Amino acid sequence: MVVFTINPGMILFSIWMATEFPLNPPLNSWDSDPKLSQTLVLLHKSLVRSLMDYGAIAYGSASKTNLERVDVVGRAILRNILGAKRSNPVEILYAETGMESLSWRTKLLTRKYPINLSHKPNNPIHKPFVQLATTTTQWKPRSTPGLIKELDFV
């Protein structure tokens, strides 16, 4: 029996290589089928963004440069889908595809997590989270868990 494991780092590296050195020229939204662009955006949401969302709460308190590296990969894919140049503003990419930046998405998911967790007291992380949320520990600025930072907004 053969067992395959999925390494998210290798998947992101493969995606980055495919976007930095594409085999085909980038698609141009103005001369391609709009349904094709919509399909590619849907694939991006289901394959790439889902991987970024999976660990967003855990690595949300990582350094800004590491988070920016992950966001650059996602934007490179969006540029390839839209046929956009690097000089195009990032906000245009997100507006054209109907997506959000990684930092905004991480904040959204981090703020939703405690709300969803409060409805599930049998969840194994419920009790440790309540203890973490009610503690009076003073965290160092660079070591504050992402959930604690976003708890003020909930």
DSSP file (Angstrom, degrees, kcal/mol; ACC not computed):
  #  RESIDUE AA STRUCTURE BP1 BP2  ACC     N-H-->O    O-->H-N    N-H-->O    O-->H-N    TCO  KAPPA ALPHA  PHI   PSI    X-CA   Y-CA   Z-CA
    1    1 A M              0   0    0      0, 0.0     2,-0.5     0, 0.0     0, 0.0   0.000 360.0 360.0 360.0 135.2    0.0    0.0    0.0
    2    2 A V        -     0   0    0      2,-0.0     2,-0.5     0, 0.0     0, 0.0  -0.879 360.0-160.8-104.7 129.4    1.3    3.4   -1.0
    3    3 A V        -     0   0    0     -2,-0.5     2,-0.4     2,-0.0     0, 0.0  -0.945   3.9-160.7-113.0 127.1    0.6    6.4    1.3
    4    4 A F        -     0   0    0     -2,-0.5     2,-0.4     2,-0.0    -2,-0.0  -0.876   2.3-159.2-106.3 137.4    0.9    9.9    0.0
    5    5 A T        -     0   0    0     -2,-0.4     2,-0.6     2,-0.0    -2,-0.0  -0.899  13.9-132.9-113.6 147.5    1.3   12.9    2.2
    6    6 A I        -     0   0    0     -2,-0.4     3,-0.1     4,-0.0    -2,-0.0  -0.875  13.6-162.1-102.2 122.8    0.4   16.4    1.2
    7    7 A N     >  -     0   0    0     -2,-0.6     4,-1.9     1,-0.2     3,-0.5  -0.904   5.1-160.1-104.5 108.0    3.0   19.0    2.0
    8    8 A P  H  > S+     0   0    0      0, 0.0     4,-2.6     0, 0.0     5,-0.2   0.838  91.1  57.7 -58.3 -33.2    1.4   22.5    1.9
    9    9 A G  H  > S+     0   0    0      1,-0.2     4,-2.2     2,-0.2     5,-0.1   0.908 107.4  46.2 -63.2 -41.6    4.9   24.1    1.6
   10   10 A M  H  > S+     0   0    0     -3,-0.5     4,-2.5     2,-0.2    -1,-0.2   0.855 110.9  53.4 -69.7 -34.0    5.6   22.1   -1.6
   11   11 A I  H  X S+     0   0    0     -4,-1.9     4,-2.4     2,-0.2    -2,-0.2   0.946 111.2  45.2 -64.8 -47.1    2.2   22.9   -3.0
   12   12 A L  H  X S+     0   0    0     -4,-2.6     4,-2.6     1,-0.2    -2,-0.2   0.885 113.2  51.2 -63.8 -37.8    2.7   26.7   -2.5
   13   13 A F  H  X S+     0   0    0     -4,-2.2     4,-2.6     2,-0.2    -1,-0.2   0.910 110.4  48.9 -64.5 -41.4    6.2   26.4   -4.0
   14   14 A S  H  X S+     0   0    0     -4,-2.5     4,-2.3     2,-0.2    -2,-0.2   0.902 111.9  48.6 -64.0 -40.9    4.8   24.6   -7.0
   15   15 A I  H  X S+     0   0    0     -4,-2.4     4,-1.8     2,-0.2    -2,-0.2   0.915 111.3  50.1 -65.5 -42.0    2.2   27.2   -7.5
   16   16 A W  H  X S+     0   0    0     -4,-2.6     4,-2.7     1,-0.2     5,-0.3   0.921 110.9  48.9 -62.3 -43.8    4.8   29.9   -7.2
   17   17 A M  H  X S+     0   0    0     -4,-2.6     4,-2.1     1,-0.2    -1,-0.2   0.897 110.6  51.4 -62.4 -39.7    7.0   28.3   -9.7
   18   18 A A  H  < S+     0   0    0     -4,-2.3    -1,-0.2     1,-0.2    -2,-0.2   0.829 114.8  42.3 -67.8 -30.9    4.1   27.9  -12.1
   19   19 A T  H  < S+     0   0    0     -4,-1.8    -2,-0.2    -5,-0.1    -1,-0.2   0.830 116.0  46.4 -86.4 -31.7    3.2   31.5  -11.8
   20   20 A E  H  < S+     0   0    0     -4,-2.7    -2,-0.2     1,-0.3    -3,-0.2   0.846 128.2  25.9 -76.6 -32.6    6.7   32.9  -12.0
   21   21 A F  S  < S-     0   0    0     -4,-2.1    -1,-0.3    -5,-0.3    -2,-0.1  -0.576  85.0-173.2-128.8  68.8    7.6   30.8  -14.9
   22   22 A P        -     0   0    0      0, 0.0    -3,-0.1     0, 0.0    -4,-0.1  -0.327  23.7-147.2 -69.5 145.3    4.4   30.0  -16.8
   23   23 A L  S    S+     0   0    0     -5,-0.2    -4,-0.0     2,-0.1    -5,-0.0   0.838  88.7  43.0 -75.6 -34.3    4.5   27.5  -19.7
   24   24 A N  S    S-     0   0    0      1,-0.1     3,-0.1    -3,-0.0     0, 0.0  -0.792 101.2 -97.8-107.6 153.0    1.7   29.4  -21.4
   25   25 A P        -     0   0    0      0, 0.0    -2,-0.1     0, 0.0     3,-0.1  -0.357  56.1 -86.9 -63.8 152.9    1.4   33.2  -21.7
   26   26 A P        -     0   0    0      0, 0.0     2,-0.2     0, 0.0    55,-0.1  -0.245  45.5-107.1 -62.3 149.2   -0.9   34.7  -19.1
   27   27 A L        -     0   0    0     53,-1.1     2,-0.5    -3,-0.1     3,-0.0  -0.540  26.4-140.5 -74.8 139.4   -4.5   34.9  -19.9
   28   28 A N    >>  -     0   0    0     -2,-0.2     4,-1.2     1,-0.1     3,-0.9  -0.904   1.1-149.6-103.1 126.2   -5.9   38.3  -20.8
   29   29 A S  T 34 S+     0   0    0     53,-1.7    -1,-0.1    -2,-0.5    54,-0.1   0.771  94.9  58.1 -66.3 -23.7   -9.3   39.0  -19.3
   30   30 A W  T 34 S+     0   0    0     52,-0.2    -1,-0.2     1,-0.2    53,-0.0   0.706 117.5  28.7 -82.3 -17.7  -10.1   41.3  -22.2
   31   31 A D  T <4 S+     0   0    0     -3,-0.9     2,-0.2     2,-0.1    -2,-0.2   0.370 109.5  75.8-122.1   6.0   -9.6   38.8  -25.0
   32   32 A S  S  < S-     0   0    0     -4,-1.2     3,-0.0     1,-0.1    -5,-0.0  -0.635  95.5 -79.9-108.7 172.4  -10.4   35.5  -23.2
   33   33 A D    >>  -     0   0    0     -2,-0.2     4,-1.5     1,-0.2     3,-0.8  -0.553  32.7-142.4 -70.4 125.8  -13.7   34.0  -22.2
   34   34 A P  H 3> S+     0   0    0      0, 0.0     4,-2.3     0, 0.0     5,-0.2   0.823 102.1  59.9 -60.4 -29.6  -15.0   35.6  -19.0
   35   35 A K  H 3> S+     0   0    0      1,-0.2     4,-2.3     2,-0.2     5,-0.1   0.854 101.1  54.4 -66.9 -31.9  -16.3   32.3  -17.9
   36   36 A L  H <> S+     0   0    0     -3,-0.8     4,-2.5     2,-0.2    -1,-0.2   0.923 108.4  48.0 -66.0 -43.2  -12.8   30.9  -18.1
   37   37 A S  H  X S+     0   0    0     -4,-1.5     4,-2.3     2,-0.2    -2,-0.2   0.905 111.7  50.5 -62.3 -41.1  -11.5   33.7  -15.8
   38   38 A Q  H  X S+     0   0    0     -4,-2.3     4,-2.3     1,-0.2    -1,-0.2   0.896 110.6  49.8 -63.3 -39.6  -14.4   33.0  -13.4
   39   39 A T  H  X S+     0   0    0     -4,-2.3     4,-2.4     2,-0.2    -2,-0.2   0.908 110.5  49.2 -65.7 -41.8  -13.6   29.3  -13.4
   40   40 A L  H  X S+     0   0    0     -4,-2.5     4,-2.3     2,-0.2    -2,-0.2   0.880 110.7  50.2 -66.6 -37.0   -9.9   30.0  -12.7
   41   41 A V  H  X S+     0   0    0     -4,-2.3     4,-2.6     2,-0.2    -1,-0.2   0.910 110.0  50.8 -65.4 -41.1  -10.8   32.3   -9.8
   42   42 A L  H  X S+     0   0    0     -4,-2.3     4,-2.3     2,-0.2    -2,-0.2   0.911 110.3  49.3 -62.4 -42.2  -13.1   29.6   -8.4
   43   43 A L  H  X>S+     0   0    0     -4,-2.4     4,-2.6     2,-0.2     5,-0.6   0.899 110.1  51.8 -62.9 -39.8  -10.2   27.1   -8.7
   44   44 A H  I  X>S+     0   0    0     -4,-2.3     5,-2.6     1,-0.2     4,-1.3   0.924 110.8  47.9 -61.9 -44.3   -8.0   29.5   -6.9
   45   45 A K  I  <>S+     0   0    0     -4,-2.6     5,-0.7     1,-0.2    -2,-0.2   0.907 117.7  40.9 -63.4 -41.2  -10.5   30.0   -4.1
   46   46 A S  I  <5S+     0   0    0     -4,-2.3    -2,-0.2    -5,-0.2    -1,-0.2   0.807 128.5  25.9 -82.1 -28.6  -11.0   26.2   -3.7
   47   47 A L  I  X5S+     0   0    0     -4,-2.6     4,-0.6    -5,-0.2    -3,-0.2   0.873 132.1  23.7-101.1 -47.4   -7.4   25.1   -4.0
   48   48 A V  I >X<S+     0   0    0     -4,-1.3     4,-2.0    -5,-0.6     3,-0.5   0.941 123.0  45.6 -89.3 -52.8   -5.0   27.9   -3.0
   49   49 A R  I 3><S+     0   0    0     -5,-2.6     4,-2.9     1,-0.3     5,-0.2   0.849 108.6  58.7 -63.6 -32.6   -7.0   30.1   -0.7
   50   50 A S  H 3><S+     0   0    0     -5,-0.7     4,-1.7    -6,-0.4    -1,-0.3   0.881 106.5  48.8 -64.5 -34.8   -8.3   27.1    1.2
   51   51 A L  H <X S+     0   0    0     -4,-0.6     4,-1.0    -3,-0.5    -2,-0.2   0.904 113.1  46.8 -68.6 -40.3   -4.7   26.1    2.0
   52   52 A M  H  < S+     0   0    0     -4,-2.0     3,-0.3     1,-0.2     4,-0.2   0.887 113.6  48.8 -68.2 -36.9   -3.9   29.7    3.1
   53   53 A D  H >< S+     0   0    0     -4,-2.9     3,-1.1     1,-0.2     4,-0.5   0.830  98.4  69.9 -69.2 -32.4   -7.1   29.8    5.2
   54   54 A Y  H 3< S+     0   0    0     -4,-1.7     3,-0.2     1,-0.3    -1,-0.2   0.888 114.5  23.9 -56.7 -43.2   -6.4   26.5    6.9
   55   55 A G  T 3X S+     0   0    0     -4,-1.0     4,-2.9    -3,-0.3    -1,-0.3   0.261  90.9 109.8-106.0  13.1   -3.5   27.8    8.9
   56   56 A A  H <> S+     0   0    0     -3,-1.1     4,-0.5     1,-0.2    -1,-0.1   0.874  80.6  46.3 -59.8 -40.9   -4.5   31.5    8.9
   57   57 A I  H  4 S+     0   0    0     -4,-0.5     3,-0.3    -3,-0.2    89,-0.3   0.895 115.4  47.0 -69.2 -38.9   -5.4   31.5   12.6
   58   58 A A  H >4 S+     0   0    0      1,-0.2     3,-0.5    -4,-0.2    -2,-0.2   0.926 122.3  32.2 -71.0 -44.8   -2.2   29.7   13.6
   59   59 A Y  H >< S+     0   0    0     -4,-2.9     3,-1.7     1,-0.2    -1,-0.2   0.301  88.9 102.4 -97.9  12.3    0.3   31.7   11.5
   60   60 A G  T 3< S+     0   0    0     -4,-0.5    -1,-0.2    -3,-0.3    -2,-0.1   0.744  81.3  51.7 -64.3 -23.3   -1.7   35.0   11.8
   61   61 A S  T <  S+     0   0    0     -3,-0.5    -1,-0.3    -4,-0.3    -2,-0.1   0.215  86.6 117.5 -98.3  15.4    0.8   36.2   14.5
   62   62 A A  S <  S-     0   0    0     -3,-1.7    -3,-0.0     1,-0.2     5,-0.0  -0.188  79.8 -71.1 -71.9 172.5    3.8   35.5   12.3
   63   63 A S     >  -     0   0    0      1,-0.1     4,-2.1     4,-0.0     5,-0.2  -0.263  41.7-117.4 -66.1 154.7    6.1   38.2   11.1
   64   64 A K  H  > S+     0   0    0      1,-0.2     4,-2.3     2,-0.2     5,-0.2   0.848 113.1  55.7 -63.0 -34.3    4.8   40.6    8.5
   65   65 A T  H  > S+     0   0    0      2,-0.2     4,-1.8     1,-0.2    -1,-0.2   0.896 107.6  48.2 -67.7 -38.4    7.5   39.6    6.0
   66   66 A N  H  > S+     0   0    0      2,-0.2     4,-1.5     1,-0.2    -2,-0.2   0.906 113.2  47.7 -67.7 -40.0    6.5   35.9    6.2
   67   67 A L  H  X S+     0   0    0     -4,-2.1     4,-2.1     1,-0.2    -2,-0.2   0.879 109.8  53.6 -66.4 -36.6    2.8   36.8    5.8
   68   68 A E  H  X S+     0   0    0     -4,-2.3     4,-2.3     1,-0.2    -1,-0.2   0.865 103.8  56.3 -66.3 -35.4    3.7   39.1    2.9
   69   69 A R  H  X S+     0   0    0     -4,-1.8     4,-1.4     2,-0.2    -1,-0.2   0.911 109.2  45.7 -61.9 -42.0    5.6   36.2    1.2
   70   70 A V  H  X S+     0   0    0     -4,-1.5     4,-1.6     1,-0.2    -2,-0.2   0.902 112.6  51.0 -67.6 -39.8    2.5   34.0    1.3
   71   71 A D  H  X S+     0   0    0     -4,-2.1     4,-2.4     1,-0.2    -2,-0.2   0.849 104.0  58.3 -66.4 -34.1    0.3   36.9    0.0
   72   72 A V  H  X S+     0   0    0     -4,-2.3     4,-2.2     1,-0.2    -1,-0.2   0.885 104.1  52.1 -63.0 -38.6    2.7   37.5   -2.9
   73   73 A V  H  X S+     0   0    0     -4,-1.4     4,-1.6     2,-0.2    -1,-0.2   0.932 110.3  47.6 -63.4 -45.4    2.1   34.0   -4.1
   74   74 A G  H  X S+     0   0    0     -4,-1.6     4,-1.9     1,-0.2    -2,-0.2   0.898 112.7  48.7 -63.1 -40.3   -1.6   34.4   -4.0
   75   75 A R  H  X S+     0   0    0     -4,-2.4     4,-2.7     1,-0.2    -1,-0.2   0.858 105.9  57.4 -68.4 -34.1   -1.4   37.7   -5.9
   76   76 A A  H  X S+     0   0    0     -4,-2.2     4,-1.9     2,-0.2    -1,-0.2   0.888 107.3  48.7 -62.9 -37.5    0.9   36.2   -8.5
   77   77 A I  H  X S+     0   0    0     -4,-1.6     4,-2.3     2,-0.2    -1,-0.2   0.922 110.9  49.8 -67.1 -43.3   -1.8   33.6   -9.2
   78   78 A L  H  X S+     0   0    0     -4,-1.9     4,-2.5     1,-0.2     6,-0.3   0.895 109.6  51.9 -62.6 -39.3   -4.4   36.3   -9.5
   79   79 A R  H  X>S+     0   0    0     -4,-2.7     5,-1.8     1,-0.2     4,-1.6   0.899 110.0  49.2 -62.6 -39.6   -2.2   38.3  -11.8
   80   80 A N  H  <5S+     0   0    0     -4,-1.9   -53,-1.1     2,-0.2    -2,-0.2   0.893 111.0  49.5 -66.8 -39.8   -1.8   35.3  -14.0
   81   81 A I  H  <5S+     0   0    0     -4,-2.3    -2,-0.2     1,-0.2    -1,-0.2   0.926 119.7  36.5 -64.1 -44.9   -5.5   34.6  -14.1
   82   82 A L  H  <5S-     0   0    0     -4,-2.5   -53,-1.7    -5,-0.2   -52,-0.2   0.626 104.5-124.5 -84.8 -13.4   -6.3   38.2  -15.0
   83   83 A G  T  <5 +     0   0    0     -4,-1.6    -3,-0.2   -55,-0.2     2,-0.2   0.791  56.0 159.8  72.6  27.4   -3.3   38.7  -17.3
   84   84 A A      < -     0   0    0     -5,-1.8    -1,-0.2    -6,-0.3     2,-0.2  -0.484  37.1-124.9 -85.5 153.1   -2.4   41.8  -15.2
   85   85 A K    >   -     0   0    0     -2,-0.2     3,-1.4    -3,-0.1    -1,-0.1  -0.470  27.2-107.7 -89.4 166.4    1.1   43.3  -15.1
   86   86 A R  T 3  S+     0   0    0      1,-0.3    -1,-0.1    -2,-0.2     4,-0.1   0.733 116.8  65.0 -66.4 -20.5    3.0   43.8  -11.9
   87   87 A S  T 3  S+     0   0    0      2,-0.1    -1,-0.3     3,-0.0     3,-0.1   0.639  77.9 103.6 -78.9 -12.4    2.4   47.6  -12.2
   88   88 A N  S <  S-     0   0    0     -3,-1.4     5,-0.1     1,-0.1    -9,-0.0  -0.473  84.9-103.1 -68.5 138.4   -1.4   47.1  -11.7
   89   89 A P     >  -     0   0    0      0, 0.0     4,-1.3     0, 0.0     3,-0.5  -0.296  19.7-128.3 -63.3 146.5   -2.5   48.0   -8.2
   90   90 A V  H  > S+     0   0    0      1,-0.2     4,-2.1     2,-0.2     5,-0.2   0.866 107.4  61.0 -62.3 -37.8   -3.2   45.2   -5.8
   91   91 A E  H  > S+     0   0    0      1,-0.2     4,-2.3     2,-0.2    -1,-0.2   0.844 100.7  54.5 -61.1 -33.7   -6.6   46.6   -4.9
   92   92 A I  H  > S+     0   0    0     -3,-0.5     4,-2.9     2,-0.2    -1,-0.2   0.903 105.6  52.8 -66.4 -40.9   -7.6   46.2   -8.6
   93   93 A L  H  X S+     0   0    0     -4,-1.3     4,-1.7     1,-0.2     6,-0.2   0.939 112.3  44.4 -58.4 -47.2   -6.7   42.6   -8.5
   94   94 A Y  H  X>S+     0   0    0     -4,-2.1     5,-1.7     1,-0.2     4,-1.3   0.882 114.6  48.9 -67.6 -37.2   -8.8   42.0   -5.5
   95   95 A A  H  <5S+     0   0    0     -4,-2.3    -2,-0.2    -5,-0.2    -1,-0.2   0.910 110.8  49.9 -68.7 -41.8  -11.7   44.0   -6.8
   96   96 A E  H  <5S+     0   0    0     -4,-2.9    -1,-0.2     1,-0.2    -2,-0.2   0.839 119.8  36.5 -66.2 -33.2  -11.7   42.2  -10.2
   97   97 A T  H  <5S-     0   0    0     -4,-1.7    -1,-0.2    -5,-0.2    -2,-0.2   0.577 104.7-124.2 -97.1 -10.7  -11.7   38.8   -8.7
   98   98 A G  T  <5 +     0   0    0     -4,-1.3     2,-0.2     1,-0.2    -3,-0.2   0.839  68.4 125.8  72.1  32.0  -13.9   39.5   -5.7
   99   99 A M      < -     0   0    0     -5,-1.7     2,-0.3    -6,-0.2    -1,-0.2  -0.627  52.3-127.0-117.2 176.3  -11.4   38.4   -3.2
  100  100 A E        -     0   0    0     -2,-0.2     2,-0.0    -3,-0.1    -9,-0.0  -0.792  29.4 -95.9-120.8 162.2   -9.6   39.8   -0.1
  101  101 A S     >  -     0   0    0     -2,-0.3     4,-2.5     1,-0.1     5,-0.2  -0.341  37.3-112.1 -72.1 161.5   -6.0   40.2    0.9
  102  102 A L  H  > S+     0   0    0      1,-0.2     4,-2.7     2,-0.2     5,-0.2   0.893 116.5  51.7 -63.7 -40.2   -4.5   37.6    3.2
  103  103 A S  H  > S+     0   0    0      2,-0.2     4,-2.1     1,-0.2    -1,-0.2   0.918 112.3  45.4 -65.3 -41.8   -4.2   40.0    6.1
  104  104 A W  H  > S+     0   0    0      2,-0.2     4,-2.2     1,-0.2    -2,-0.2   0.921 114.6  48.6 -65.3 -43.0   -7.9   41.0    5.9
  105  105 A R  H  X S+     0   0    0     -4,-2.5     4,-2.7     1,-0.2     5,-0.2   0.884 109.4  52.8 -65.2 -39.4   -9.0   37.4    5.5
  106  106 A T  H  X S+     0   0    0     -4,-2.7     4,-2.5     2,-0.2    -1,-0.2   0.917 109.6  48.6 -63.2 -43.3   -6.9   36.3    8.5
  107  107 A K  H  X S+     0   0    0     -4,-2.1     4,-2.1     2,-0.2    -2,-0.2   0.915 111.7  50.3 -61.9 -42.2   -8.5   38.9   10.7
  108  108 A L  H  X S+     0   0    0     -4,-2.2     4,-1.9     1,-0.2    -2,-0.2   0.946 113.7  43.4 -60.9 -49.4  -11.9   37.8    9.5
  109  109 A L  H  X S+     0   0    0     -4,-2.7     4,-1.7     1,-0.2    -1,-0.2   0.871 113.1  52.5 -66.4 -36.5  -11.3   34.2   10.2
  110  110 A T  H  < S+     0   0    0     -4,-2.5    -1,-0.2    -5,-0.2    -2,-0.2   0.854 111.3  46.9 -68.5 -33.9   -9.6   34.9   13.6
  111  111 A R  H  X S+     0   0    0     -4,-2.1     4,-0.7    -5,-0.2    -1,-0.2   0.814 113.1  48.8 -76.0 -30.3  -12.6   37.0   14.6
  112  112 A K  H  X S+     0   0    0     -4,-1.9     4,-2.5    -5,-0.2     5,-0.2   0.796  97.5  71.7 -77.4 -28.0  -15.1   34.4   13.5
  113  113 A Y  H  X S+     0   0    0     -4,-1.7     4,-2.6     1,-0.2     5,-0.2   0.915  97.0  45.9 -60.1 -49.0  -13.3   31.5   15.3
  114  114 A P  H  > S+     0   0    0      0, 0.0     4,-1.9     0, 0.0    -1,-0.2   0.875 112.6  52.6 -62.7 -34.0  -14.2   32.5   18.9
  115  115 A I  H  X S+     0   0    0     -4,-0.7     4,-0.6     2,-0.2    -2,-0.2   0.942 113.2  42.6 -65.6 -46.0  -17.8   33.1   17.9
  116  116 A N  H >< S+     0   0    0     -4,-2.5     3,-0.7     1,-0.2    -1,-0.2   0.875 113.6  53.2 -65.9 -36.4  -18.1   29.6   16.3
  117  117 A L  H >< S+     0   0    0     -4,-2.6     3,-1.6    -5,-0.2     6,-0.2   0.820  98.3  63.8 -69.0 -30.8  -16.2   28.1   19.2
  118  118 A S  H 3< S+     0   0    0     -4,-1.9    -1,-0.2     1,-0.3    -2,-0.2   0.741  99.9  54.0 -67.1 -21.4  -18.6   29.6   21.8
  119  119 A H  T << S+     0   0    0     -3,-0.7    -1,-0.3    -4,-0.6    -2,-0.2   0.460 104.2  59.3 -89.0  -1.3  -21.4   27.5   20.3
  120  120 A K    X   +     0   0    0     -3,-1.6     3,-1.7    -4,-0.2    -1,-0.2  -0.663  54.1 165.6-128.9  76.7  -19.5   24.3   20.7
  121  121 A P  T 3  S+     0   0    0      0, 0.0     6,-0.2     0, 0.0    -1,-0.1   0.690  76.1  63.1 -68.2 -16.2  -18.6   23.7   24.4
  122  122 A N  T 3  S+     0   0    0     -3,-0.1    -2,-0.0     4,-0.1    -3,-0.0   0.527  75.3 113.1 -84.5  -4.8  -17.7   20.0   23.6
  123  123 A N  S X> S-     0   0    0     -3,-1.7     3,-1.8    -6,-0.2     4,-0.5  -0.477  74.2-129.9 -65.9 134.1  -14.9   21.1   21.3
  124  124 A P  T 34 S+     0   0    0      0, 0.0     3,-0.2     0, 0.0    -1,-0.1   0.759 106.8  51.4 -60.0 -24.5  -11.5   20.1   22.9
  125  125 A I  T 3> S+     0   0    0      1,-0.2     4,-2.1     2,-0.1     5,-0.2   0.547  87.7  86.3 -89.0  -7.0  -10.1   23.6   22.4
  126  126 A H  H <> S+     0   0    0     -3,-1.8     4,-2.3     2,-0.2     5,-0.2   0.944  90.1  43.8 -60.0 -52.1  -13.1   25.3   24.1
  127  127 A K  H  X S+     0   0    0     -4,-0.5     4,-2.2     1,-0.2     5,-0.2   0.931 115.0  47.5 -65.2 -46.9  -11.8   25.1   27.7
  128  128 A P  H  > S+     0   0    0      0, 0.0     4,-2.4     0, 0.0    -1,-0.2   0.881 112.1  52.1 -61.2 -34.3   -8.2   26.1   26.9
  129  129 A F  H  X S+     0   0    0     -4,-2.1     4,-2.8     2,-0.2    -2,-0.2   0.917 108.0  50.0 -67.5 -41.6   -9.5   29.0   24.8
  130  130 A V  H  X S+     0   0    0     -4,-2.3     4,-1.9     2,-0.2    -1,-0.2   0.913 112.1  48.6 -62.1 -41.5  -11.7   30.3   27.6
  131  131 A Q  H  X S+     0   0    0     -4,-2.2     4,-0.8     1,-0.2    -1,-0.2   0.912 113.0  47.8 -63.6 -41.5   -8.7   30.1   30.0
  132  132 A L  H  < S+     0   0    0     -4,-2.4     3,-0.4     1,-0.2    -2,-0.2   0.887 112.6  48.8 -65.5 -39.3   -6.6   32.0   27.5
  133  133 A A  H  < S+     0   0    0     -4,-2.8    -1,-0.2     1,-0.2    -2,-0.2   0.813 115.1  43.5 -72.3 -30.0   -9.2   34.6   26.9
  134  134 A T  H  < S+     0   0    0     -4,-1.9    -1,-0.2    -5,-0.2    -2,-0.2   0.470  89.2 110.1 -96.4  -1.5   -9.8   35.2   30.6
  135  135 A T     <  -     0   0    0     -4,-0.8    -3,-0.0    -3,-0.4    -4,-0.0  -0.353  61.7-145.0 -72.8 154.3   -6.2   35.3   31.7
  136  136 A T        +     0   0    0      2,-0.1    -1,-0.1    -2,-0.0    -4,-0.1   0.139  48.9 143.2-103.2  18.1   -4.5   38.5   32.8
  137  137 A T        -     0   0    0     -5,-0.1     2,-0.7     1,-0.1    -2,-0.0  -0.339  49.8-133.6 -61.4 135.2   -1.2   37.6   31.3
  138  138 A Q        -     0   0    0     -2,-0.0     2,-0.2     6,-0.0    -1,-0.1  -0.842  25.2-152.4 -91.6 113.9    0.7   40.5   29.8
  139  139 A W        -     0   0    0     -2,-0.7     5,-0.1     1,-0.1     0, 0.0  -0.592  17.1-113.4 -88.3 146.0    2.0   39.3   26.4
  140  140 A K    >>  -     0   0    0     -2,-0.2     3,-1.3     1,-0.1     4,-0.5  -0.504  34.9-112.6 -69.9 148.2    5.1   40.7   24.7
  141  141 A P  T 34 S+     0   0    0      0, 0.0     3,-0.5     0, 0.0    -1,-0.1   0.843 114.4  41.8 -56.0 -37.3    4.1   42.6   21.6
  142  142 A R  T 34 S+     0   0    0      1,-0.2    -2,-0.0   -79,-0.0    -3,-0.0   0.548 116.1  48.5 -90.1  -5.8    5.7   40.2   19.2
  143  143 A S  T <4 S+     0   0    0     -3,-1.3    -1,-0.2     2,-0.1    -3,-0.1   0.237  75.3 125.2-117.0  13.9    4.5   37.0   21.0
  144  144 A T     <  -     0   0    0     -4,-0.5     5,-0.0    -3,-0.5    -6,-0.0  -0.595  66.8-115.0 -73.1 127.0    0.8   37.8   21.5
  145  145 A P    >>  -     0   0    0      0, 0.0     4,-1.8     0, 0.0     3,-0.6  -0.313  19.4-122.2 -60.9 145.8   -1.3   35.1   20.0
  146  146 A G  H 3> S+     0   0    0    -89,-0.3     4,-1.8     1,-0.2     5,-0.1   0.840 111.0  57.6 -58.4 -35.6   -3.5   36.2   17.1
  147  147 A L  H 3> S+     0   0    0      1,-0.2     4,-0.7     2,-0.2    -1,-0.2   0.865 105.7  50.0 -64.8 -35.3   -6.7   35.1   18.8
  148  148 A I  H X> S+     0   0    0     -3,-0.6     3,-0.5     2,-0.2     4,-0.5   0.899 108.3  52.7 -70.1 -40.1   -5.9   37.4   21.8
  149  149 A K  H >< S+     0   0    0     -4,-1.8     3,-0.5     1,-0.2    -2,-0.2   0.905 115.5  40.2 -61.2 -41.1   -5.2   40.4   19.5
  150  150 A E  H >X S+     0   0    0     -4,-1.8     3,-1.1     1,-0.2     4,-0.5   0.509  92.4  87.1 -88.6  -4.7   -8.5   40.0   17.7
  151  151 A L  H X< S+     0   0    0     -4,-0.7     3,-0.8    -3,-0.5    -1,-0.2   0.798  79.4  64.2 -66.2 -27.9  -10.5   39.2   20.9
  152  152 A D  T << S+     0   0    0     -3,-0.5    -1,-0.3    -4,-0.5    -2,-0.1   0.775 100.7  51.9 -65.6 -24.8  -11.1   42.9   21.5
  153  153 A F  T <4        0   0    0     -3,-1.1    -1,-0.2     1,-0.2    -2,-0.2   0.624 360.0 360.0 -87.1 -14.2  -13.1   43.2   18.3
  154  154 A V    <<        0   0    0     -3,-0.8    -1,-0.2    -4,-0.5    -2,-0.1   0.467 360.0 360.0 -83.6 360.0  -15.5   40.3   19.1
